[in-house]
């Protein structure tokens, strides 16, 4: 139901530090009609132009804070950090050289846990334009 809406082309761009491209980012939306704690994320999997993104290289930015993606998957990640419906969650991929400006095929799989129901698995594939 929400699959086609979870991947947005707003804000897709390379990340620069000290004059060098050090990565790129995409913004995603929740696959549920209510908010969930970030600790309810089971998986964020990205493929860009057919190449799988290593989860170890991903960061998640939310409400001015940054988390290592792999930390979200641990049992001790705080349960009071909420991702609200309609909010964008920025996924940063640390990659030397960033991404070339222009159009790229991006595939996203988002798995979230909810109370009393099975894990919701959403997939979306879009051509996004990176600045």
N, CA, C and O of each residue as an XYZ file, in Angstrom:
524
protein
N       0.819     -1.193      0.000
C       0.000      0.000      0.000
C       0.867      1.263      0.000
O       0.623      2.181     -0.783
N       1.868      1.311      0.866
C       2.730      2.482      0.953
C       4.001      2.320      0.119
O       4.813      3.241      0.032
N       4.167      1.161     -0.485
C       5.427      0.838     -1.149
C       5.915      1.930     -2.099
O       7.085      2.309     -2.055
N       5.047      2.428     -2.938
C       5.492      3.409     -3.940
C       5.836      4.767     -3.331
O       6.404      5.624     -4.008
N       5.500      4.966     -2.072
C       5.742      6.252     -1.420
C       6.960      6.262     -0.491
O       7.340      7.324      0.001
N       7.573      5.113     -0.244
C       8.629      5.057      0.773
C       9.959      5.629      0.297
O      10.817      5.967      1.112
N      10.130      5.738     -0.997
C      11.376      6.270     -1.550
C      11.060      7.588     -2.244
O      10.218      7.638     -3.141
N      11.736      8.650     -1.828
C      11.460      9.964     -2.400
C      12.723     10.532     -3.042
O      13.835     10.275     -2.582
N      12.538     11.301     -4.102
C      13.713     11.886     -4.773
C      14.077     13.252     -4.207
O      14.985     13.910     -4.714
N      13.382     13.682     -3.166
C      13.710     14.954     -2.532
C      15.018     14.826     -1.758
O      15.152     13.935     -0.919
N      15.965     15.685     -2.024
C      17.191     15.738     -1.246
C      18.254     14.723     -1.617
O      19.239     14.582     -0.892
N      18.088     14.010     -2.724
C      19.121     13.061     -3.165
C      20.330     13.860     -3.634
O      20.216     14.710     -4.517
N      21.484     13.584     -3.043
C      22.663     14.359     -3.404
C      23.916     13.708     -2.846
O      23.851     12.811     -2.006
N      25.051     14.175     -3.327
C      26.326     13.770     -2.739
C      26.535     14.527     -1.436
O      25.996     15.616     -1.243
N      27.323     13.937     -0.547
C      27.692     14.562      0.720
C      29.142     15.019      0.582
O      30.012     14.251      0.173
N      29.386     16.278      0.928
C      30.726     16.862      0.814
C      31.299     17.153      2.188
O      30.586     17.612      3.080
N      32.582     16.888      2.359
C      33.322     17.301      3.561
C      34.692     17.785      3.117
O      35.411     17.091      2.397
N      35.037     18.976      3.554
C      36.342     19.572      3.251
C      36.667     19.538      1.754
O      37.797     19.253      1.357
N      35.663     19.831      0.941
C      35.874     19.911     -0.500
C      35.913     18.583     -1.241
O      36.216     18.552     -2.434
N      35.611     17.481     -0.550
C      35.623     16.164     -1.191
C      34.273     15.481     -1.012
O      33.617     15.627      0.019
N      33.873     14.731     -2.037
C      32.659     13.923     -1.922
C      32.982     12.695     -1.082
O      33.891     11.932     -1.408
N      32.236     12.510     -0.006
C      32.494     11.389      0.896
C      31.301     10.429      0.992
O      31.341      9.460      1.750
N      30.264     10.696      0.238
C      29.097      9.831      0.265
C      27.928     10.457     -0.461
O      28.077     11.452     -1.171
N      26.766      9.863     -0.276
C      25.532     10.388     -0.863
C      24.369     10.004      0.039
O      24.514      9.181      0.943
N      23.211     10.611     -0.218
C      22.063     10.329      0.646
C      20.771     10.231     -0.151
O      20.636     10.798     -1.235
N      19.829      9.494      0.422
C      18.458      9.418     -0.066
C      17.545      9.598      1.136
O      17.945      9.345      2.273
N      16.332     10.030      0.884
C      15.340     10.187      1.943
C      14.245      9.148      1.752
O      13.774      8.909      0.640
N      13.851      8.535      2.871
C      12.801      7.529      2.807
C      11.684      7.893      3.770
O      11.880      8.663      4.711
N      10.509      7.326      3.520
C       9.353      7.531      4.396
C       8.917      6.194      4.973
O       9.203      5.137      4.411
N       8.234      6.253      6.080
C       7.799      5.052      6.788
C       6.769      4.286      5.947
O       6.029      4.881      5.164
N       6.734      2.980      6.116
C       5.817      2.117      5.354
C       4.584      1.725      6.174
O       4.044      0.631      6.014
N       4.156      2.615      7.036
C       3.048      2.329      7.944
C       2.292      3.635      8.166
O       2.871      4.712      8.026
N       1.017      3.554      8.507
C       0.216      4.767      8.661
C       0.394      5.446     10.014
O      -0.183      6.506     10.258
N       1.185      4.844     10.888
C       1.472      5.430     12.189
C       2.976      5.529     12.365
O       3.744      4.916     11.623
N       3.384      6.302     13.348
C       4.793      6.384     13.652
C       5.265      5.142     14.387
O       4.479      4.430     15.013
N       6.559      4.899     14.299
C       7.173      3.769     14.992
C       8.519      4.215     15.546
O       9.146      5.120     14.995
N       8.963      3.595     16.621
C      10.327      3.877     17.078
C      11.330      3.394     16.034
O      11.077      2.413     15.335
N      12.463      4.077     15.930
C      13.507      3.628     15.008
C      13.963      2.216     15.358
O      14.452      1.488     14.495
N      13.805      1.830     16.614
C      14.194      0.481     17.035
C      13.306     -0.593     16.403
O      13.629     -1.778     16.486
N      12.208     -0.207     15.782
C      11.330     -1.168     15.099
C      11.740     -1.401     13.649
O      11.086     -2.164     12.938
N      12.803     -0.761     13.209
C      13.313     -1.027     11.864
C      14.049     -2.354     11.895
O      14.989     -2.531     12.670
N      13.627     -3.273     11.064
C      14.292     -4.582     10.957
C      15.361     -4.547      9.874
O      16.403     -5.192      9.994
N      15.091     -3.785      8.813
C      16.069     -3.731      7.719
C      15.800     -2.536      6.815
O      14.656     -2.196      6.513
N      16.891     -1.913      6.396
C      16.882     -0.958      5.295
C      17.938     -1.480      4.333
O      19.126     -1.491      4.655
N      17.514     -1.905      3.170
C      18.449     -2.420      2.168
C      18.352     -1.556      0.924
O      17.260     -1.293      0.421
N      19.496     -1.118      0.435
C      19.556     -0.271     -0.755
C      20.394     -0.933     -1.843
O      21.386     -1.612     -1.578
N      19.956     -0.709     -3.069
C      20.745     -1.049     -4.253
C      20.731      0.199     -5.120
O      19.676      0.789     -5.356
N      21.894      0.593     -5.586
C      21.983      1.754     -6.463
C      22.658      1.310     -7.749
O      23.789      0.823     -7.742
N      21.939      1.490     -8.855
C      22.427      1.052    -10.176
C      22.843     -0.415    -10.144
O      23.853     -0.794    -10.736
N      22.054     -1.239     -9.447
C      22.296     -2.672     -9.390
C      23.321     -3.119     -8.364
O      23.499     -4.319     -8.157
N      24.003     -2.172     -7.712
C      25.034     -2.503     -6.725
C      24.453     -2.406     -5.312
O      23.937     -1.364     -4.907
N      24.550     -3.515     -4.575
C      24.059     -3.523     -3.201
C      24.928     -2.628     -2.324
O      26.156     -2.657     -2.410
N      24.275     -1.835     -1.483
C      24.982     -0.959     -0.553
C      25.302     -1.767      0.704
O      24.426     -2.422      1.270
N      26.542     -1.717      1.128
C      26.966     -2.397      2.348
C      26.324     -1.687      3.540
O      26.538     -0.488      3.723
N      25.541     -2.403      4.356
C      24.885     -1.762      5.502
C      25.865     -1.146      6.500
O      25.507     -0.222      7.230
N      27.083     -1.646      6.534
C      28.101     -1.090      7.435
C      28.484      0.341      7.056
O      29.040      1.071      7.876
N      28.189      0.743      5.822
C      28.553      2.087      5.358
C      27.402      3.077      5.491
O      27.527      4.230      5.078
N      26.279      2.639      6.066
C      25.099      3.498      6.131
C      24.951      4.176      7.489
O      25.212      3.588      8.538
N      24.525      5.426      7.429
C      24.152      6.212      8.604
C      22.700      6.615      8.423
O      22.215      6.702      7.295
N      22.006      6.859      9.519
C      20.624      7.322      9.474
C      20.567      8.650     10.214
O      21.035      8.759     11.347
N      19.991      9.660      9.569
C      19.835     10.974     10.193
C      18.351     11.219     10.448
O      17.507     11.045      9.569
N      18.063     11.631     11.688
C      16.679     11.839     12.099
C      16.633     12.940     13.159
O      17.312     12.853     14.182
N      15.836     13.965     12.910
C      15.649     15.068     13.862
C      16.962     15.647     14.382
O      17.121     15.873     15.582
N      17.895     15.884     13.470
C      19.155     16.516     13.840
C      20.172     15.595     14.491
O      21.235     16.051     14.912
N      19.866     14.310     14.581
C      20.806     13.344     15.163
C      21.210     12.337     14.102
O      20.482     12.099     13.138
N      22.373     11.754     14.295
C      22.885     10.783     13.339
C      23.210      9.485     14.074
O      23.807      9.499     15.151
N      22.809      8.369     13.476
C      23.036      7.056     14.063
C      23.675      6.143     13.020
O      23.364      6.230     11.832
N      24.559      5.276     13.470
C      25.042      4.222     12.578
C      23.871      3.272     12.344
O      23.205      2.857     13.293
N      23.621      2.929     11.089
C      22.495      2.050     10.775
C      22.553      0.751     11.584
O      21.531      0.294     12.096
N      23.731      0.163     11.698
C      23.867     -1.106     12.408
C      23.490     -0.972     13.890
O      23.076     -1.955     14.506
N      23.627      0.229     14.470
C      23.235      0.451     15.866
C      21.719      0.366     16.042
O      21.242     -0.035     17.104
N      20.956      0.740     15.007
C      19.499      0.650     15.086
C      19.044     -0.789     15.290
O      17.984     -1.036     15.866
N      19.834     -1.721     14.824
C      19.445     -3.132     14.841
C      19.800     -3.834     16.145
O      19.492     -5.014     16.315
N      20.444     -3.125     17.068
C      20.851     -3.749     18.327
C      19.718     -3.708     19.350
O      18.821     -2.868     19.264
N      19.766     -4.610     20.306
C      18.731     -4.685     21.339
C      18.742     -3.494     22.287
O      17.733     -3.207     22.932
N      19.874     -2.797     22.378
C      19.942     -1.689     23.325
C      19.735     -0.313     22.692
O      19.983      0.703     23.341
N      19.281     -0.263     21.428
C      18.978      1.041     20.832
C      17.734      1.605     21.529
O      16.778      0.870     21.774
N      17.742      2.916     21.852
C      16.609      3.512     22.579
C      15.269      3.301     21.863
O      15.188      3.358     20.636
N      14.239      3.059     22.648
C      12.911      2.823     22.082
C      12.055      4.082     22.043
O      10.887      4.023     21.658
N      12.617      5.210     22.435
C      11.836      6.451     22.484
C      12.199      7.430     21.361
O      11.870      8.613     21.449
N      12.863      6.958     20.323
C      13.199      7.801     19.168
C      12.205      7.435     18.072
O      12.324      6.383     17.445
N      11.217      8.314     17.840
C      10.111      7.990     16.948
C      10.284      8.558     15.540
O      10.736      9.686     15.347
N       9.911      7.741     14.580
C       9.828      8.120     13.166
C       8.338      8.270     12.886
O       7.601      7.283     12.883
N       7.901      9.483     12.655
C       6.480      9.784     12.521
C       6.062      9.723     11.057
O       6.839     10.070     10.167
N       4.841      9.284     10.815
C       4.297      9.217      9.460
C       4.469     10.572      8.766
O       4.139     11.615      9.332
N       4.977     10.546      7.563
C       5.194     11.760      6.786
C       6.597     12.324      6.916
O       7.042     13.068      6.042
N       7.310     11.982      8.001
C       8.685     12.447      8.178
C       9.622     11.695      7.242
O       9.433     10.516      6.945
N      10.627     12.413      6.795
C      11.661     11.770      5.985
C      12.808     11.341      6.886
O      13.247     12.084      7.764
N      13.273     10.149      6.650
C      14.451      9.617      7.326
C      15.559      9.636      6.286
O      15.419      9.046      5.215
N      16.660     10.312      6.596
C      17.763     10.408      5.637
C      18.723      9.243      5.841
O      19.216      9.010      6.945
N      18.977      8.524      4.768
C      19.949      7.437      4.789
C      21.184      7.920      4.038
O      21.119      8.241      2.851
N      22.296      7.967      4.739
C      23.563      8.419      4.179
C      24.435      7.190      3.912
O      24.611      6.337      4.782
N      24.968      7.119      2.715
C      25.892      6.044      2.354
C      27.284      6.660      2.291
O      27.530      7.576      1.506
N      28.190      6.156      3.118
C      29.562      6.645      3.122
C      30.303      5.959      1.972
O      30.532      4.750      1.992
N      30.668      6.760      0.976
C      31.343      6.211     -0.201
C      32.247      7.283     -0.790
O      31.780      8.338     -1.218
N      33.528      7.005     -0.806
C      34.479      7.957     -1.373
C      34.085      8.265     -2.808
O      33.845      7.360     -3.608
N      34.023      9.543     -3.120
C      33.622      9.968     -4.456
C      32.129     10.218     -4.595
O      31.678     10.717     -5.627
N      31.361      9.879     -3.576
C      29.921     10.136     -3.592
C      29.219      9.418     -4.717
O      29.454      8.234     -4.957
N      28.361     10.136     -5.401
C      27.614      9.592     -6.528
C      27.606     10.637     -7.630
O      27.559     11.836     -7.353
N      27.651     10.193     -8.868
C      27.629     11.141     -9.986
C      26.290     11.847    -10.036
O      25.241     11.261     -9.768
N      26.354     13.107    -10.382
C      25.144     13.895    -10.546
C      24.341     13.285    -11.689
O      24.909     12.847    -12.689
N      23.025     13.256    -11.538
C      22.165     12.727    -12.595
C      21.239     11.646    -12.082
O      20.987     11.528    -10.883
N      20.732     10.852    -13.031
C      19.706      9.856    -12.716
C      20.340      8.499    -12.402
O      21.263      8.049    -13.080
N      19.811      7.865    -11.351
C      20.296      6.565    -10.924
C      19.108      5.696    -10.509
O      18.132      6.192     -9.947
N      19.200      4.408    -10.789
C      18.168      3.466    -10.369
C      18.433      3.079     -8.911
O      19.501      2.567     -8.574
N      17.446      3.332     -8.063
C      17.573      3.039     -6.632
C      16.481      2.047     -6.246
O      15.304      2.240     -6.552
N      16.901      0.982     -5.567
C      15.970     -0.021     -5.063
C      16.059     -0.026     -3.542
O      17.153     -0.043     -2.977
N      14.905     -0.012     -2.885
C      14.841      0.043     -1.433
C      13.956     -1.078     -0.917
O      12.870     -1.320     -1.444
N      14.427     -1.755      0.114
C      13.595     -2.679      0.880
C      13.592     -2.164      2.309
O      14.645     -1.944      2.907
N      12.396     -1.974      2.847
C      12.225     -1.480      4.212
C      11.366     -2.472      4.977
O      10.237     -2.767      4.585
N      11.915     -2.982      6.075
C      11.174     -3.915      6.929
C      11.008     -3.281      8.305
O      11.983     -2.856      8.925
N       9.754     -3.221      8.779
C       9.470     -2.653     10.099
C       8.593     -3.606     10.909
O       7.726     -4.290     10.366
N       8.840     -3.634     12.230
C       8.033     -4.430     13.162
C       6.932     -3.552     13.736
O       7.133     -2.367     14.001
N       5.764     -4.158     13.920
C       4.660     -3.473     14.587
C       4.050     -4.406     15.615
O       4.136     -5.626     15.482
N       3.454     -3.851     16.609
C       2.842     -4.650     17.661
C       1.708     -5.495     17.093
O       0.890     -5.002     16.316
N       1.660     -6.734     17.472
C       0.582     -7.676     17.158
C       0.456     -8.055     15.684
O      -0.509     -8.722     15.312
N       1.370     -7.663     14.863
C       1.286     -8.021     13.444
C       2.666     -8.438     12.958
O       3.676     -8.096     13.574
N       2.709     -9.166     11.867
C       4.015     -9.583     11.344
C       4.813     -8.395     10.809
O       4.277     -7.305     10.609
N       6.090     -8.629     10.584
C       6.952     -7.603     10.015
C       6.408     -7.167      8.661
O       6.063     -8.000      7.823
N       6.333     -5.854      8.454
C       5.866     -5.321      7.181
C       7.081     -5.139      6.271
O       8.042     -4.459      6.631
N       7.026     -5.745      5.109
C       8.102     -5.644      4.143
C       7.602     -4.835      2.949
O       6.622     -5.208      2.303
N       8.279     -3.732      2.664
C       7.926     -2.879      1.538
C       9.133     -2.748      0.624
O      10.269     -2.641      1.084
N       8.872     -2.758     -0.665
C       9.941     -2.561     -1.638
C       9.527     -1.481     -2.620
O       8.347     -1.319     -2.931
N      10.512     -0.750     -3.099
C      10.247      0.324     -4.046
C      11.458      0.462     -4.955
O      12.599      0.374     -4.503
N      11.205      0.675     -6.220
C      12.273      0.891     -7.196
C      11.915      2.134     -7.996
O      10.829      2.228     -8.567
N      12.846      3.090     -8.029
C      12.605      4.334     -8.748
C      13.893      4.817     -9.396
O      14.994      4.461     -8.975
N      13.736      5.617    -10.405
C      14.860      6.361    -10.975
C      14.866      7.712    -10.270
O      13.921      8.489    -10.405
N      15.923      7.991     -9.522
C      16.033      9.239     -8.779
C      17.113     10.121     -9.393
O      18.095      9.628     -9.947
N      16.918     11.413     -9.288
C      17.884     12.379     -9.794
C      18.685     12.932     -8.620
O      18.129     13.524     -7.694
N      19.997     12.730     -8.675
C      20.891     13.201     -7.623
C      21.518     14.518     -8.040
O      21.966     14.669     -9.176
N      21.548     15.477     -7.115
C      22.136     16.787     -7.389
C      23.630     16.720     -7.228
O      24.316     17.725     -7.414
